[in-house]
Amino acid sequence: MSDEKAPNLARDLTLYLLARFVLVAVIAWALTLATVPLLVALLIGLVVGLPLGLLLFRPLNARVTAGLAKRNEKRARARAELRAQLRGDAAGQPE
């Protein structure tokens, strides 16, 4: 099951990151067509594009957030199990 979820998280995270960068680039490109200097266009693209990306890519953001939550939950469980083993607790083993 973890083999199936890890590639999806990586793929979703990569798609989300690329989509946000493309959005910033498109906004900056449109502004440069309107004769705005490139550096100013990039800064405006960042300021406008990053919050706009949260709205436009909401489903992808939700998938990334869910994948990260599952991964963090799994890591927390493994960490708690390791701590129990280091304390010498026999948690989860039949007596």
C-alpha positions as CSV (number, residue, x, y, z in Angstrom):
1,M,0.0,0.0,0.0
2,S,2.8,2.4,0.8
3,D,4.4,1.6,-2.6
4,E,1.2,2.8,-4.3
5,K,0.8,6.1,-2.3
6,A,4.4,7.4,-2.4
7,P,4.6,7.8,-6.2
8,N,1.2,9.5,-6.2
9,L,2.3,12.0,-3.6
10,A,5.5,12.7,-5.5
11,R,3.6,13.1,-8.8
12,D,0.9,15.3,-7.3
13,L,3.5,17.5,-5.5
14,T,5.5,17.9,-8.7
15,L,2.4,18.7,-10.7
16,Y,1.2,21.3,-8.1
17,L,4.6,22.9,-8.0
18,L,5.0,23.1,-11.8
19,A,1.4,24.4,-12.1
20,R,2.1,27.2,-9.7
21,F,5.4,28.2,-11.4
22,V,3.7,28.1,-14.8
23,L,0.9,30.4,-13.5
24,V,3.5,32.9,-12.3
25,A,5.4,32.7,-15.6
26,V,2.2,33.2,-17.6
27,I,1.3,36.3,-15.5
28,A,4.8,37.7,-15.9
29,W,4.8,37.0,-19.7
30,A,1.4,38.8,-20.1
31,L,2.8,41.7,-18.2
32,T,5.9,41.9,-20.3
33,L,3.7,42.0,-23.4
34,A,2.1,45.1,-21.8
35,T,5.7,46.6,-21.7
36,V,6.2,46.1,-18.0
37,P,9.9,45.5,-17.1
38,L,10.7,41.9,-16.6
39,L,11.8,42.1,-13.0
40,V,8.7,44.0,-12.1
41,A,6.6,41.6,-14.1
42,L,8.1,38.6,-12.2
43,L,7.5,40.3,-8.8
44,I,3.9,41.0,-9.7
45,G,3.5,37.5,-11.0
46,L,4.7,36.1,-7.7
47,V,2.4,38.4,-5.7
48,V,-0.6,37.7,-7.8
49,G,0.1,34.2,-9.0
50,L,0.8,32.4,-5.7
51,P,-2.5,33.3,-4.0
52,L,-4.3,32.8,-7.3
53,G,-2.8,29.3,-7.6
54,L,-4.3,28.4,-4.2
55,L,-7.7,29.1,-5.7
56,L,-7.2,27.7,-9.2
57,F,-5.4,24.5,-8.2
58,R,-7.5,23.7,-5.1
59,P,-8.2,20.0,-6.0
60,L,-4.5,19.3,-6.6
61,N,-3.7,21.2,-3.3
62,A,-6.2,19.0,-1.5
63,R,-4.6,15.8,-2.9
64,V,-1.1,17.0,-1.9
65,T,-2.2,17.9,1.6
66,A,-4.0,14.5,2.1
67,G,-0.9,12.7,0.9
68,L,1.4,14.6,3.2
69,A,-1.0,14.0,6.1
70,K,-1.0,10.2,5.4
71,R,2.8,10.2,5.2
72,N,3.2,12.2,8.5
73,E,0.7,9.9,10.2
74,K,2.7,6.8,9.1
75,R,6.0,8.4,10.3
76,A,4.5,9.3,13.6
77,R,3.2,5.8,14.1
78,A,6.7,4.4,13.2
79,R,8.4,6.9,15.6
80,A,6.0,5.9,18.5
81,E,6.7,2.3,17.8
82,L,10.5,2.9,17.8
83,R,10.3,4.8,21.1
84,A,8.2,2.0,22.6
85,Q,10.9,-0.5,21.6
86,L,13.7,1.6,23.0
87,R,11.8,1.9,26.3
88,G,11.5,-1.9,26.3
89,D,7.7,-1.9,26.0
90,A,6.2,-4.9,24.3
91,A,3.4,-3.0,22.7
92,G,1.6,-4.9,20.0
93,Q,3.3,-8.3,20.8
94,P,1.3,-11.2,22.2
95,E,2.0,-12.1,25.8
